[in-house]
């Protein structure tokens, strides 16, 4: 099993590596000390299995999984955490494997054995990947940074610097004043995760940062056009349904 260890604690990575040495069919093909590097390794190496710390700073384990680009196979995941078992009851209910720090040799062997069985059955592997994706998607994540992809490189984007997000044919892009990045989230995910900021769903395919709006012009049928502060001076038409929401959020409009 081609495996990655993604954990910001070097002591934890070393311990997992040492314990995996007793598993002859496990090959550690890379290590990462943060979520961004882990994401790059997953895309470039496409491992079968990852040992993933949930509580990494900046980009935690759940955010990293949700940032995997569409088309990249989701590996099997064994979560590593310092939290107690009660805090992870939801993960256990979703049948996702996890290990508590410091990682116990017997529990690790049990988790690896489960991964081994899943990988030997293609249908079960597909089902487990779906369970992982579903479990991660169901957990609300506040986004203070967003991972954007451009020319096969990943970047941290501050939400306040995003002028708007657009969606077309299932592809979501984040547009700053000067650049455009691919983003591995749906607009619904972004809307829910950016509720603490001034993002507004202008219509089904556009989520706009109201702090990046230069001008609001009236449009036909009591709606509006948002003139944005990007290089292309993008114009976003507000749907009739969302025009009422915009008025409620913008006193005096």
FENPEHU-V594277 format. One record per backbone hydrogen bond with DSSP energy under -1.0 kcal/mol. NH is the residue of the N-H (numbers start at 0). CO is the residue of the C=O. Records with the same first field share a line. If there is no record, write none. Layout:
BEGIN
NH->CO  CO
END
This chain:
BEGIN
2->26
3->48
4->29
5->50
6->31
12->8
13->9
14->10
15->11
16->12
17->13
18->14
19->15
21->18
22->19
25->22
26->0
28->2
31->4
37->33
38->34
39->35
40->36
41->37
42->38
43->39
44->40
45->41
47->1
48->1
49->75
50->3
51->77
52->5
53->79
58->56
60->53
63->59
64->60
65->61
67->64
71->68
75->47
77->49
78->96
79->51
80->98
88->85
91->87
92->88
93->89
94->91
95->90
98->78
100->80
107->103
108->104
109->105
110->106
111->107
112->108
113->109
114->110
115->111
116->112
117->113
118->114
119->115
120->117
124->120
125->121
126->122
127->123
128->124
129->125
130->126
131->127
132->128
133->129
134->130
135->131
136->132
137->133
138->135
142->192
145->156
147->154
148->181
149->152
152->149
154->147
156->145
160->157
161->158
162->174
163->174
164->206
165->172
166->204
167->170
170->167
172->165
173->180
174->163
175->178
180->173
181->148
182->171
189->185
190->186
191->187
192->188
193->189
196->193
198->196
199->207
201->199
202->205
205->202
206->164
207->199
208->162
209->197
211->208
212->209
213->226
214->226
216->224
218->222
222->219
224->216
225->235
226->214
227->233
228->211
230->176
232->229
235->225
237->223
238->201
242->238
245->241
246->242
247->243
248->244
249->245
252->249
END
